[in-house]
Structures are given as structure tokens and as C-alpha cells.
């Protein structure tokens, strides 16, 4: 089974914790990351000054943050189909931290 491989070409911040992400297939997603900002890795991104340090990794072609947080480009590309499961996972991380 072949899975498409996507690369992030560019992004821009469009609102707090929200990015417009452009992919190599010409599509784009506007992604509100707030439902995912929980747990040890993604929780620090709740600080706007940390979240806004997002950059495009030129080697793996995805979004990365200085603390090591990143997302698979395919996850970003298919965000609307994946957000419910991702948000549920983030809620679980948050409940385990208490």
C-alpha cells in the first residue's frame, strides 16, 4: 500500500495558535493547534511566545519548534480528518498530568 508523502512548503501565522500551512501538492490547511497544546512536548506551546517560534525544517519539510515539537506533514495535510483523534490524545495527556 502506497501512502502519499507531503512536504510543507510554507506557512504563516493567521491568528493566535493558528497557522495557514501550504503543501507541495498545492493544497493548504488553516490549522488551529489549541486542541493539541497539552502534555510534556506540546504543552509549552501554549505560551504564545514559544508557539510563534515555529519554523520550517528544510530537511524534513515540516513545522518544528525549538523544544523539539513537530508534526508529520501527512498529519498536517489531513488535519480535518485527524483532529478528533489528536485532540482526544491531548486530553488524555492533560488528565494524566494531574
C-alpha positions in Angstrom: 0.0 0.0 0.0 1.4 3.4 -1.0 0.9 6.4 1.1 1.3 9.9 -0.3 4.2 11.8 1.1 3.6 15.5 1.7 6.0 18.3 2.3 5.3 21.7 3.9 6.4 24.4 1.5 5.5 27.4 3.7 3.3 28.7 6.5 2.1 31.9 8.0 0.6 32.8 11.4 -3.0 33.9 10.8 -4.3 34.0 14.4 -3.2 33.1 17.8 -2.1 29.4 17.7 -3.3 29.2 14.1 -1.2 28.7 11.0 -2.0 28.5 7.3 0.1 25.7 6.0 0.9 25.3 2.3 1.9 21.9 0.9 3.8 20.7 -2.1 0.6 19.4 -3.8 -0.8 23.0 -3.9 -3.2 22.5 -1.0 -3.3 24.4 2.2 -4.8 23.9 5.6 -5.7 26.6 8.2 -4.9 24.8 11.5 -5.8 25.8 15.0 -3.4 24.0 17.2 -5.0 24.8 20.5 -6.7 21.3 20.9 -3.2 19.7 20.7 -1.3 22.0 23.1 -1.1 19.6 26.0 1.4 17.2 27.5 5.1 17.4 28.0 6.0 18.1 24.4 3.1 20.3 23.1 2.1 21.9 26.4 4.9 24.5 26.3 3.5 25.8 23.0 0.5 27.3 24.9 2.8 30.2 25.6 2.3 32.4 22.5 6.0 33.5 22.5 7.0 29.8 22.3 4.3 28.9 19.7 5.4 31.8 17.5 8.9 30.4 17.2 7.6 27.8 14.8 9.8 27.3 11.7 10.0 25.2 8.6 12.6 22.4 8.9 14.4 22.5 5.5 15.4 18.8 5.7 12.2 17.1 6.7 9.8 19.8 5.3 7.6 20.1 8.3 6.8 22.5 11.1 9.1 22.4 14.1 9.5 24.3 17.4 12.7 24.9 19.4 11.6 22.5 22.1 11.6 19.6 19.6 7.8 19.6 19.0 6.9 18.8 15.4 4.1 17.1 13.3 4.3 14.7 10.5 3.5 16.6 7.3 0.8 14.0 6.4 -0.9 14.7 9.7 -0.9 18.4 9.0 -2.1 17.8 5.4 -5.0 15.7 6.6 -5.7 17.7 9.8 -9.5 17.8 9.4 -9.7 14.0 9.4 -7.3 13.6 12.2 -8.1 16.4 14.7 -10.7 14.5 16.7 -8.3 11.6 17.5 -5.4 14.0 18.1 -7.5 16.2 20.5 -8.6 13.1 22.4 -5.0 12.0 22.8 -4.1 15.5 24.1 -6.9 15.4 26.6 -5.6 12.1 27.8 -2.1 13.6 28.3 -3.6 16.5 30.2 -5.6 14.2 32.5 -2.5 12.1 33.2 -0.5 15.1 34.2 -2.9 16.0 37.0 
